[in-house]
């Protein structure tokens, strides 16, 4: 069992549980900008979404000297939410609190694998190993060159802080999950595992995650300061009628990058009969593509790293989760620029709902990927 899970189990005194059964917890995604929560329920049709909850922090966490003043009232809303059952959560804390890196190592006869990993990890931590809580969400099969693993670590005091905040809010953390693991869990719930490497992206408001995985092995991942918020603000600056952020997102969802498709189709047909609309699509395209090219560049960078580590990898596909699903035609633009089949994934469109009243609209529903991935992690329940 991983070190971080042992640590949480110790703090919560779960070592002597009897008559346990598997249930689905509340998946809780805490980022610097937003908090999202989700929970599944078993139904006759399979798993169904029991409840969803989402709130924007609106920059409040940055302005407050006491982040607890912001988090506790919001987390209490989740604990008291009528659509959720139980108080146990699998949570993800802000990526700024997590250190993650790959290691390569050998395990000699008589050595303990976890002990070797902890010793090797000590070289890369920016703080003392005694102050750390670490986990390894991915480890390779042994080879002639040894093992490779992905390490995630956080300061012990930060882990204890978030556990205390959750307890104060009426919630109990069963596991603090790694966001790549949550995204991978959701992806394999929706799609079959691919033999060749695939690229998974989760796009947020101001930060995004890119990872390359092969089945359960994490080959590379990186967080980037890139999100849809800057693009939405650019649209608002250039179109007077888009003063409201929700209007701007719906505008992006409706038109997005359609100009590229329309331009290509017109090469094989007569010219457009709506020049005014063509001009609007062109302006949106010119505003959007410089920002999107930054994400394309980050994908090139992480693919180059994997190519340097693995001989001639064949990337099977790109799957983009999160807020990128509100950018119309983004998948076709990615395919054109990277030459890899690309799919925009909104998991809510592929899920059953226990109650249709909880279904959010298309723009609000794009924020739940990580929360859903954590909610898919069954836990033992008294």
TADAFEN-V326000 format. One record per pair of residues at least 4 apart in sequence whose C-alpha atoms are under 8 Angstrom apart, sorted by sequence separation. I is the first residue (numbers start at 1). J is the second residue. D is the distance in Angstrom with one decimal. If there is no record, write none. Layout:
BEGIN
i = <I | I>
j = <J | J>
d = <D | D>
END
This chain:
BEGIN
i = <1 | 2 | 3 | 4 | 5 | 6 | 7 | 8 | 9 | 10 | 30 | 31 | 42 | 43 | 57 | 59 | 60 | 66 | 67 | 68 | 69 | 70 | 71 | 72 | 73 | 74 | 75 | 76 | 77 | 80 | 93 | 94 | 95 | 107 | 111 | 112 | 113 | 114 | 115 | 116 | 117 | 118 | 119 | 120 | 121 | 125 | 127 | 128 | 142 | 143 | 154 | 155 | 156 | 157 | 158 | 159 | 160 | 161 | 162 | 163 | 164 | 165 | 166 | 167 | 177 | 178 | 179 | 180 | 181 | 182 | 183 | 184 | 185 | 186 | 187 | 188 | 194 | 203 | 204 | 213 | 214 | 227 | 228 | 229 | 230 | 231 | 232 | 233 | 234 | 235 | 236 | 243 | 244 | 245 | 246 | 247 | 248 | 249 | 250 | 251 | 252 | 257 | 258 | 259 | 260 | 261 | 262 | 263 | 264 | 265 | 266 | 274 | 275 | 276 | 277 | 278 | 279 | 280 | 281 | 282 | 283 | 284 | 285 | 286 | 287 | 288 | 289 | 290 | 291 | 292 | 293 | 294 | 295 | 296 | 297 | 298 | 299 | 300 | 301 | 302 | 303 | 304 | 305 | 306 | 307 | 320 | 321 | 323 | 329 | 330 | 331 | 332 | 333 | 334 | 335 | 336 | 346 | 347 | 348 | 355 | 360 | 361 | 362 | 368 | 369 | 370 | 371 | 372 | 373 | 1 | 9 | 10 | 30 | 42 | 43 | 64 | 79 | 93 | 107 | 111 | 127 | 142 | 154 | 166 | 167 | 177 | 188 | 203 | 213 | 214 | 236 | 242 | 243 | 251 | 266 | 307 | 320 | 325 | 334 | 335 | 353 | 360 | 9 | 29 | 30 | 41 | 42 | 61 | 64 | 78 | 107 | 122 | 141 | 166 | 202 | 203 | 212 | 213 | 236 | 242 | 266 | 272 | 307 | 324 | 334 | 335 | 353 | 359 | 28 | 29 | 40 | 41 | 122 | 140 | 166 | 201 | 202 | 211 | 212 | 213 | 235 | 236 | 306 | 335 | 28 | 29 | 40 | 41 | 79 | 139 | 140 | 201 | 202 | 211 | 212 | 236 | 334 | 28 | 40 | 41 | 61 | 107 | 139 | 140 | 163 | 201 | 211 | 212 | 236 | 27 | 28 | 39 | 40 | 60 | 139 | 163 | 200 | 201 | 211 | 332 | 26 | 27 | 38 | 39 | 40 | 105 | 138 | 139 | 199 | 200 | 210 | 211 | 331 | 26 | 27 | 38 | 39 | 105 | 137 | 138 | 199 | 200 | 209 | 210 | 233 | 236 | 331 | 26 | 38 | 39 | 136 | 137 | 138 | 199 | 200 | 209 | 210 | 232 | 235 | 331 | 25 | 26 | 38 | 136 | 137 | 198 | 199 | 209 | 210 | 330 | 24 | 25 | 37 | 38 | 105 | 136 | 137 | 197 | 198 | 208 | 209 | 24 | 36 | 37 | 118 | 135 | 136 | 197 | 198 | 207 | 208 | 232 | 24 | 36 | 37 | 103 | 134 | 135 | 183 | 197 | 207 | 208 | 232 | 348 | 36 | 103 | 134 | 135 | 196 | 197 | 207 | 208 | 348 | 35 | 36 | 55 | 134 | 183 | 195 | 196 | 206 | 207 | 208 | 259 | 325 | 346 | 34 | 35 | 133 | 134 | 194 | 195 | 206 | 207 | 232 | 324 | 325 | 346 | 34 | 35 | 132 | 133 | 194 | 205 | 206 | 325 | 34 | 35 | 132 | 133 | 193 | 204 | 205 | 206 | 259 | 318 | 320 | 347 | 33 | 34 | 101 | 132 | 133 | 203 | 204 | 205 | 206 | 258 | 259 | 317 | 318 | 319 | 320 | 321 | 322 | 346 | 33 | 34 | 131 | 132 | 203 | 204 | 205 | 206 | 257 | 316 | 317 | 318 | 319 | 320 | 321 | 322 | 32 | 33 | 53 | 131 | 203 | 256 | 260 | 315 | 316 | 317 | 318 | 319 | 320 | 321 | 33 | 99 | 131 | 133 | 152 | 255 | 259 | 317 | 319 | 321 | 257 | 258 | 33 | 127 | 256 | 257 | 32 | 255 | 256 | 121 | 52 | 180 | 257 | 51 | 184 | 256 | 50 | 51 | 50 | 326 | 326 | 296 | 106 | 107 | 106 | 323 | 326 | 37 | 105 | 106 | 137 | 180 | 296 | 325 | 104 | 105 | 296 | 324 | 104 | 105 | 323 | 104 | 137 | 322 | 323 | 39 | 103 | 104 | 321 | 322 | 102 | 103 | 322 | 102 | 103 | 322 | 102 | 103 | 321 | 101 | 102 | 235 | 100 | 101 | 100 | 101 | 100 | 235 | 99 | 100 | 234 | 98 | 99 | 98 | 99 | 98 | 231 | 97 | 231 | 26 | 97 | 26 | 26 | 231 | 25 | 26 | 28 | 30 | 97 | 25 | 26 | 27 | 28 | 29 | 30 | 31 | 32 | 25 | 26 | 27 | 28 | 29 | 30 | 31 | 25 | 26 | 27 | 28 | 29 | 30 | 31 | 25 | 150 | 226 | 93 | 226 | 257 | 258 | 256 | 257 | 258 | 253 | 255 | 256 | 257 | 253 | 254 | 255 | 256 | 257 | 260 | 252 | 253 | 254 | 256 | 252 | 253 | 250 | 252 | 257 | 140 | 249 | 138 | 139 | 138 | 139 | 138 | 222 | 221 | 89 | 91 | 220 | 87 | 88 | 89 | 90 | 93 | 87 | 88 | 89 | 90 | 91 | 92 | 87 | 88 | 89 | 90 | 91 | 92 | 220 | 88 | 89 | 90 | 91 | 92 | 220 | 90 | 92 | 219 | 210 | 79 | 212 | 75 | 79 | 211 | 212 | 79 | 72 | 76 | 71 | 72 | 75 | 76 | 75 | 76 | 228 | 72 | 73 | 75 | 228 | 68 | 72 | 250 | 249 | 197 | 199 | 196 | 197 | 198 | 201 | 203 | 196 | 197 | 198 | 199 | 200 | 201 | 202 | 203 | 204 | 205 | 196 | 197 | 198 | 199 | 200 | 201 | 202 | 203 | 204 | 196 | 197 | 198 | 199 | 200 | 201 | 202 | 203 | 204 | 198 | 200 | 201 | 202 | 203 | 194 | 202 | 7 | 95 | 4 | 3 | 4 | 3 | 4 | 3 | 2 | 2 | 190 | 190 | 204 | 8 | 9 | 8 | 8 | 202 | 5 | 5 | 4 | 5 | 4 | 33 | 33 | 186 | 186 | 183 | 186 | 183 | 186 | 182 | 185 | 186 | 182 | 184 | 185 | 182 | 183 | 186 | 179 | 182 | 185 | 181 | 182 | 185 | 177 | 174 | 92 | 91 | 90 | 90 | 90 | 49 | 48 | 49 | 50 | 48 | 49 | 50 | 47 | 48 | 49 | 50 | 48 | 49 | 52 | 45 | 51 | 43 | 41 | 54 | 38 | 36 | 37 | 36 | 38 | 39 | 37 | 38 | 36 | 37 | 40 | 39 | 40 | 38 | 39 | 29 | 29 | 27 | 28 | 27 | 27 | 27 | 28 | 27 | 28 | 26 | 27 | 26 | 27 | 25 | 24 | 25 | 24 | 25 | 24 | 25 | 24 | 25 | 23 | 24 | 22 | 23 | 22 | 23 | 21 | 22 | 23 | 21 | 22 | 20 | 21 | 20 | 21 | 20 | 19 | 18 | 17>
j = <5 | 6 | 7 | 8 | 9 | 10 | 11 | 12 | 13 | 14 | 34 | 35 | 46 | 47 | 61 | 63 | 64 | 70 | 71 | 72 | 73 | 74 | 75 | 76 | 77 | 78 | 79 | 80 | 81 | 84 | 97 | 98 | 99 | 111 | 115 | 116 | 117 | 118 | 119 | 120 | 121 | 122 | 123 | 124 | 125 | 129 | 131 | 132 | 146 | 147 | 158 | 159 | 160 | 161 | 162 | 163 | 164 | 165 | 166 | 167 | 168 | 169 | 170 | 171 | 181 | 182 | 183 | 184 | 185 | 186 | 187 | 188 | 189 | 190 | 191 | 192 | 198 | 207 | 208 | 217 | 218 | 231 | 232 | 233 | 234 | 235 | 236 | 237 | 238 | 239 | 240 | 247 | 248 | 249 | 250 | 251 | 252 | 253 | 254 | 255 | 256 | 261 | 262 | 263 | 264 | 265 | 266 | 267 | 268 | 269 | 270 | 278 | 279 | 280 | 281 | 282 | 283 | 284 | 285 | 286 | 287 | 288 | 289 | 290 | 291 | 292 | 293 | 294 | 295 | 296 | 297 | 298 | 299 | 300 | 301 | 302 | 303 | 304 | 305 | 306 | 307 | 308 | 309 | 310 | 311 | 324 | 325 | 327 | 333 | 334 | 335 | 336 | 337 | 338 | 339 | 340 | 350 | 351 | 352 | 359 | 364 | 365 | 366 | 372 | 373 | 374 | 375 | 376 | 377 | 6 | 14 | 15 | 35 | 47 | 48 | 69 | 84 | 98 | 112 | 116 | 132 | 147 | 159 | 171 | 172 | 182 | 193 | 208 | 218 | 219 | 241 | 247 | 248 | 256 | 271 | 312 | 325 | 330 | 339 | 340 | 358 | 365 | 15 | 35 | 36 | 47 | 48 | 67 | 70 | 84 | 113 | 128 | 147 | 172 | 208 | 209 | 218 | 219 | 242 | 248 | 272 | 278 | 313 | 330 | 340 | 341 | 359 | 365 | 35 | 36 | 47 | 48 | 129 | 147 | 173 | 208 | 209 | 218 | 219 | 220 | 242 | 243 | 313 | 342 | 36 | 37 | 48 | 49 | 87 | 147 | 148 | 209 | 210 | 219 | 220 | 244 | 342 | 37 | 49 | 50 | 70 | 116 | 148 | 149 | 172 | 210 | 220 | 221 | 245 | 37 | 38 | 49 | 50 | 70 | 149 | 173 | 210 | 211 | 221 | 342 | 37 | 38 | 49 | 50 | 51 | 116 | 149 | 150 | 210 | 211 | 221 | 222 | 342 | 38 | 39 | 50 | 51 | 117 | 149 | 150 | 211 | 212 | 221 | 222 | 245 | 248 | 343 | 39 | 51 | 52 | 149 | 150 | 151 | 212 | 213 | 222 | 223 | 245 | 248 | 344 | 39 | 40 | 52 | 150 | 151 | 212 | 213 | 223 | 224 | 344 | 39 | 40 | 52 | 53 | 120 | 151 | 152 | 212 | 213 | 223 | 224 | 40 | 52 | 53 | 134 | 151 | 152 | 213 | 214 | 223 | 224 | 248 | 41 | 53 | 54 | 120 | 151 | 152 | 200 | 214 | 224 | 225 | 249 | 365 | 54 | 121 | 152 | 153 | 214 | 215 | 225 | 226 | 366 | 54 | 55 | 74 | 153 | 202 | 214 | 215 | 225 | 226 | 227 | 278 | 344 | 365 | 54 | 55 | 153 | 154 | 214 | 215 | 226 | 227 | 252 | 344 | 345 | 366 | 55 | 56 | 153 | 154 | 215 | 226 | 227 | 346 | 56 | 57 | 154 | 155 | 215 | 226 | 227 | 228 | 281 | 340 | 342 | 369 | 56 | 57 | 124 | 155 | 156 | 226 | 227 | 228 | 229 | 281 | 282 | 340 | 341 | 342 | 343 | 344 | 345 | 369 | 57 | 58 | 155 | 156 | 227 | 228 | 229 | 230 | 281 | 340 | 341 | 342 | 343 | 344 | 345 | 346 | 57 | 58 | 78 | 156 | 228 | 281 | 285 | 340 | 341 | 342 | 343 | 344 | 345 | 346 | 59 | 125 | 157 | 159 | 178 | 281 | 285 | 343 | 345 | 347 | 284 | 285 | 61 | 155 | 284 | 285 | 61 | 284 | 285 | 151 | 83 | 211 | 288 | 83 | 216 | 288 | 83 | 84 | 84 | 362 | 363 | 334 | 145 | 146 | 146 | 363 | 366 | 78 | 146 | 147 | 178 | 221 | 337 | 366 | 146 | 147 | 338 | 366 | 147 | 148 | 366 | 148 | 181 | 366 | 367 | 84 | 148 | 149 | 366 | 367 | 148 | 149 | 368 | 149 | 150 | 369 | 150 | 151 | 369 | 150 | 151 | 284 | 150 | 151 | 151 | 152 | 152 | 287 | 152 | 153 | 287 | 152 | 153 | 153 | 154 | 154 | 287 | 154 | 288 | 84 | 155 | 85 | 86 | 291 | 86 | 87 | 89 | 91 | 158 | 87 | 88 | 89 | 90 | 91 | 92 | 93 | 94 | 88 | 89 | 90 | 91 | 92 | 93 | 94 | 89 | 90 | 91 | 92 | 93 | 94 | 95 | 90 | 218 | 294 | 162 | 295 | 327 | 328 | 327 | 328 | 329 | 325 | 327 | 328 | 329 | 326 | 327 | 328 | 329 | 330 | 333 | 326 | 327 | 328 | 330 | 327 | 328 | 326 | 328 | 333 | 217 | 326 | 216 | 217 | 217 | 218 | 218 | 302 | 302 | 171 | 173 | 302 | 170 | 171 | 172 | 173 | 176 | 171 | 172 | 173 | 174 | 175 | 176 | 172 | 173 | 174 | 175 | 176 | 177 | 305 | 174 | 175 | 176 | 177 | 178 | 306 | 177 | 179 | 306 | 299 | 169 | 302 | 166 | 170 | 302 | 303 | 171 | 165 | 169 | 165 | 166 | 169 | 170 | 170 | 171 | 323 | 168 | 169 | 171 | 324 | 165 | 169 | 363 | 363 | 313 | 315 | 313 | 314 | 315 | 318 | 320 | 314 | 315 | 316 | 317 | 318 | 319 | 320 | 321 | 322 | 323 | 315 | 316 | 317 | 318 | 319 | 320 | 321 | 322 | 323 | 316 | 317 | 318 | 319 | 320 | 321 | 322 | 323 | 324 | 319 | 321 | 322 | 323 | 324 | 316 | 324 | 133 | 223 | 133 | 133 | 134 | 134 | 135 | 135 | 135 | 136 | 347 | 350 | 367 | 173 | 174 | 174 | 175 | 369 | 174 | 175 | 175 | 176 | 176 | 205 | 206 | 369 | 370 | 369 | 372 | 370 | 373 | 370 | 373 | 374 | 371 | 373 | 374 | 372 | 373 | 376 | 370 | 373 | 376 | 373 | 374 | 377 | 374 | 379 | 374 | 374 | 374 | 375 | 377 | 351 | 351 | 352 | 353 | 352 | 353 | 354 | 352 | 353 | 354 | 355 | 354 | 355 | 358 | 352 | 358 | 354 | 354 | 367 | 368 | 367 | 368 | 368 | 371 | 372 | 371 | 372 | 371 | 372 | 375 | 375 | 376 | 375 | 376 | 370 | 371 | 370 | 371 | 371 | 372 | 373 | 374 | 374 | 375 | 374 | 375 | 375 | 376 | 375 | 375 | 376 | 376 | 377 | 377 | 378 | 378 | 379 | 378 | 379 | 378 | 379 | 379 | 380 | 379 | 380 | 381 | 380 | 381 | 380 | 381 | 381 | 382 | 382 | 382 | 382 | 382>
d = <6.8 | 6.3 | 6.2 | 6.3 | 6.1 | 6.1 | 6.4 | 6.1 | 5.8 | 6.7 | 6.4 | 6.2 | 5.8 | 5.7 | 6.6 | 6.7 | 6.2 | 7.6 | 6.3 | 5.6 | 7.2 | 6.9 | 6.0 | 6.0 | 6.5 | 6.8 | 6.3 | 6.1 | 5.8 | 7.9 | 7.0 | 7.3 | 8.0 | 6.1 | 7.6 | 6.3 | 6.3 | 6.2 | 6.2 | 6.1 | 6.0 | 6.3 | 7.6 | 7.9 | 6.6 | 7.2 | 6.9 | 6.8 | 5.4 | 6.6 | 6.8 | 6.6 | 6.2 | 6.0 | 6.3 | 6.2 | 6.1 | 6.2 | 6.1 | 6.1 | 6.0 | 6.2 | 6.4 | 5.1 | 7.1 | 6.4 | 6.1 | 6.0 | 6.0 | 6.3 | 6.1 | 6.2 | 6.3 | 6.4 | 5.8 | 5.8 | 7.3 | 6.9 | 5.2 | 5.6 | 6.7 | 7.7 | 6.2 | 6.2 | 6.2 | 6.4 | 6.3 | 6.2 | 6.4 | 6.0 | 6.6 | 7.5 | 6.5 | 6.3 | 6.3 | 6.1 | 6.2 | 6.1 | 6.1 | 6.1 | 4.6 | 7.7 | 6.1 | 5.9 | 6.2 | 6.1 | 6.2 | 6.6 | 7.3 | 6.6 | 6.0 | 6.4 | 6.1 | 6.5 | 6.2 | 6.1 | 6.2 | 6.3 | 6.1 | 6.1 | 6.2 | 6.0 | 5.9 | 7.3 | 7.7 | 6.3 | 5.8 | 6.9 | 7.4 | 6.4 | 6.1 | 6.4 | 6.4 | 6.3 | 6.3 | 6.4 | 6.1 | 6.1 | 6.4 | 6.4 | 6.2 | 6.3 | 6.5 | 5.9 | 6.3 | 6.7 | 6.7 | 7.8 | 6.5 | 6.2 | 6.3 | 6.2 | 6.2 | 5.7 | 4.9 | 8.0 | 7.4 | 6.4 | 7.9 | 8.0 | 5.9 | 5.9 | 6.6 | 5.9 | 6.2 | 6.3 | 6.1 | 6.3 | 7.3 | 6.7 | 5.3 | 7.0 | 4.7 | 4.6 | 6.3 | 7.8 | 7.7 | 7.9 | 7.3 | 7.2 | 7.5 | 5.2 | 7.0 | 5.0 | 5.7 | 7.0 | 6.0 | 4.5 | 4.6 | 7.0 | 7.8 | 5.8 | 7.5 | 7.5 | 5.9 | 6.4 | 7.4 | 7.8 | 7.5 | 5.2 | 7.7 | 5.4 | 6.6 | 5.7 | 6.7 | 5.7 | 6.2 | 5.6 | 7.8 | 7.6 | 6.2 | 7.4 | 6.6 | 6.2 | 5.7 | 6.5 | 6.3 | 5.3 | 5.1 | 5.3 | 7.1 | 7.6 | 6.3 | 7.5 | 7.5 | 5.6 | 7.5 | 7.8 | 7.3 | 5.1 | 6.3 | 5.3 | 5.8 | 5.7 | 7.0 | 7.3 | 5.1 | 7.3 | 5.5 | 7.1 | 7.4 | 5.8 | 7.7 | 5.8 | 5.9 | 6.3 | 5.5 | 6.1 | 6.2 | 7.0 | 5.4 | 5.6 | 6.6 | 7.6 | 5.3 | 7.9 | 6.5 | 4.6 | 4.4 | 5.5 | 6.5 | 6.8 | 5.8 | 6.2 | 7.6 | 4.5 | 5.6 | 6.3 | 7.6 | 5.4 | 6.8 | 6.0 | 5.0 | 7.1 | 4.1 | 6.5 | 5.9 | 6.5 | 3.9 | 7.1 | 6.5 | 5.2 | 7.4 | 5.4 | 7.2 | 7.7 | 5.5 | 6.5 | 7.1 | 5.3 | 5.5 | 6.5 | 5.2 | 5.6 | 6.1 | 7.6 | 5.4 | 7.5 | 7.9 | 5.2 | 5.8 | 6.2 | 7.3 | 5.5 | 7.8 | 6.4 | 5.6 | 4.7 | 5.6 | 6.8 | 6.6 | 6.3 | 7.7 | 4.5 | 7.7 | 6.0 | 6.5 | 7.1 | 6.7 | 6.0 | 6.2 | 7.8 | 4.5 | 5.6 | 6.9 | 5.6 | 6.6 | 4.7 | 8.0 | 7.7 | 6.8 | 7.6 | 5.7 | 6.4 | 7.3 | 4.7 | 7.6 | 6.4 | 5.6 | 5.8 | 6.5 | 6.0 | 7.6 | 5.0 | 7.9 | 5.9 | 6.2 | 5.4 | 6.5 | 7.0 | 5.4 | 6.0 | 6.8 | 5.7 | 6.3 | 7.2 | 7.0 | 5.4 | 7.9 | 4.4 | 5.6 | 6.5 | 6.4 | 6.8 | 4.3 | 7.1 | 5.7 | 6.4 | 5.9 | 7.5 | 4.5 | 5.7 | 8.0 | 5.8 | 6.6 | 8.0 | 4.2 | 7.8 | 6.5 | 7.9 | 6.1 | 4.7 | 6.1 | 7.3 | 5.6 | 7.7 | 7.4 | 5.5 | 5.6 | 6.6 | 7.0 | 6.4 | 5.3 | 5.1 | 7.7 | 7.3 | 6.6 | 6.2 | 5.8 | 6.5 | 6.4 | 5.5 | 6.2 | 7.7 | 4.1 | 6.5 | 4.4 | 7.5 | 5.7 | 6.2 | 5.7 | 7.7 | 4.5 | 6.6 | 5.2 | 6.7 | 7.6 | 6.8 | 6.1 | 5.3 | 7.8 | 4.7 | 5.4 | 7.8 | 5.1 | 5.1 | 6.0 | 6.8 | 5.8 | 5.7 | 6.2 | 5.8 | 6.3 | 6.3 | 7.7 | 7.9 | 5.3 | 7.8 | 5.7 | 5.1 | 6.0 | 6.6 | 5.0 | 7.5 | 7.5 | 7.2 | 5.0 | 4.6 | 5.0 | 4.9 | 5.1 | 7.1 | 7.7 | 6.5 | 7.2 | 5.4 | 7.5 | 7.8 | 7.8 | 7.1 | 7.3 | 5.8 | 6.3 | 6.0 | 5.9 | 6.3 | 6.4 | 7.7 | 7.5 | 7.7 | 7.5 | 6.7 | 6.3 | 7.9 | 6.6 | 8.0 | 7.3 | 7.8 | 7.8 | 7.8 | 6.8 | 5.5 | 7.1 | 7.7 | 7.1 | 7.4 | 7.6 | 7.1 | 7.7 | 4.9 | 7.8 | 7.8 | 6.3 | 5.7 | 6.7 | 7.6 | 6.3 | 7.4 | 7.5 | 7.3 | 4.7 | 7.5 | 7.6 | 7.5 | 5.7 | 6.1 | 7.3 | 7.9 | 7.7 | 6.7 | 7.1 | 5.4 | 7.8 | 8.0 | 5.6 | 6.5 | 5.1 | 4.4 | 6.7 | 4.9 | 6.2 | 6.6 | 5.6 | 6.6 | 7.6 | 5.4 | 7.0 | 5.5 | 7.1 | 5.7 | 6.5 | 6.1 | 4.5 | 7.2 | 6.6 | 5.9 | 6.0 | 7.4 | 7.1 | 5.4 | 5.4 | 6.8 | 4.3 | 7.2 | 5.6 | 6.3 | 7.0 | 6.6 | 5.1 | 5.8 | 6.1 | 5.1 | 7.8 | 6.2 | 6.4 | 7.2 | 7.8 | 8.0 | 8.0 | 6.8 | 7.5 | 7.5 | 6.5 | 7.4 | 7.3 | 7.8 | 6.4 | 5.8 | 6.1 | 5.9 | 5.9 | 6.5 | 5.9 | 5.6 | 4.6 | 5.1 | 4.5 | 5.0 | 5.1 | 4.5 | 5.2 | 6.3 | 6.0 | 6.2 | 6.8 | 5.7 | 7.1 | 6.4 | 6.9 | 7.9 | 7.8 | 7.1 | 7.2 | 6.8 | 5.0 | 5.8 | 5.9 | 7.9 | 7.9 | 4.3 | 5.2 | 4.6 | 8.0 | 6.1 | 6.3 | 6.4 | 7.8 | 6.5 | 5.0 | 6.3 | 7.5 | 5.6 | 5.1 | 7.5 | 6.7 | 7.5 | 6.5 | 6.9 | 7.0 | 6.5 | 5.4 | 7.9 | 5.8 | 7.8 | 7.4 | 6.9 | 6.8 | 7.0 | 6.9 | 6.0 | 6.0 | 6.0 | 7.4 | 4.8 | 4.8 | 4.9 | 5.8 | 6.5 | 5.6 | 5.9 | 5.8 | 5.9 | 5.0 | 4.9 | 5.3 | 7.8 | 6.2 | 7.2 | 5.8 | 5.8 | 6.4 | 6.8 | 6.4 | 6.5 | 6.8 | 7.4 | 7.0 | 7.9 | 7.2 | 5.9 | 8.0 | 7.9 | 6.1 | 6.4 | 4.7 | 7.6 | 7.5 | 5.6 | 6.4 | 8.0 | 7.9 | 6.8 | 7.0 | 7.2 | 7.9 | 7.2 | 6.9 | 5.4 | 7.3 | 7.1 | 7.1 | 7.4 | 7.5 | 6.6 | 5.5 | 7.7 | 7.3 | 6.3 | 5.1 | 5.3 | 6.3 | 6.0 | 6.3 | 6.0 | 6.3 | 6.1 | 7.2 | 6.3 | 6.0 | 5.2 | 4.7 | 5.0 | 4.7 | 4.6 | 4.8 | 5.7 | 5.7 | 7.8 | 6.0 | 6.3 | 6.0 | 5.9 | 5.0 | 5.4 | 7.8 | 7.8 | 7.6 | 8.0 | 7.7 | 5.7 | 7.5 | 7.9 | 7.9 | 8.0 | 5.9 | 7.1 | 5.8 | 6.2 | 5.6 | 5.7 | 5.8 | 7.0 | 7.6 | 7.5 | 7.3 | 7.7 | 7.3 | 6.8 | 6.7 | 7.6 | 8.0 | 6.1 | 7.9 | 7.8 | 7.7 | 7.5 | 7.8 | 7.3 | 7.8 | 6.8 | 6.7 | 5.7 | 4.4 | 5.7 | 5.5 | 8.0 | 7.7 | 7.5 | 7.8 | 7.8 | 5.5 | 7.1 | 6.5 | 4.3 | 7.2 | 7.9 | 5.1 | 7.9 | 7.0 | 7.5 | 8.0 | 6.9 | 5.8 | 6.8 | 7.5 | 7.1 | 6.6 | 6.2 | 6.5 | 4.6 | 4.7 | 5.3 | 7.0 | 4.9 | 5.7 | 7.0 | 5.4 | 8.0 | 6.8 | 7.9 | 6.5 | 7.7 | 7.4 | 7.9 | 7.3 | 7.2 | 7.3 | 6.3 | 5.6 | 7.0 | 5.4 | 5.6 | 6.1 | 7.6 | 6.4 | 5.3 | 7.1 | 6.2 | 7.9 | 6.2 | 5.1 | 7.9 | 5.2 | 4.7 | 6.1 | 7.3 | 7.0 | 4.6 | 7.7 | 7.7 | 4.0 | 5.4 | 7.7 | 5.6 | 6.2 | 7.8 | 6.5 | 7.4 | 6.7 | 6.8 | 4.9 | 6.8 | 5.5 | 6.3 | 5.8 | 5.6 | 5.4 | 6.3 | 7.9 | 4.7 | 6.2 | 5.2 | 6.0 | 5.6 | 5.3 | 5.4 | 6.8 | 5.2 | 6.5 | 7.2 | 7.2>
END
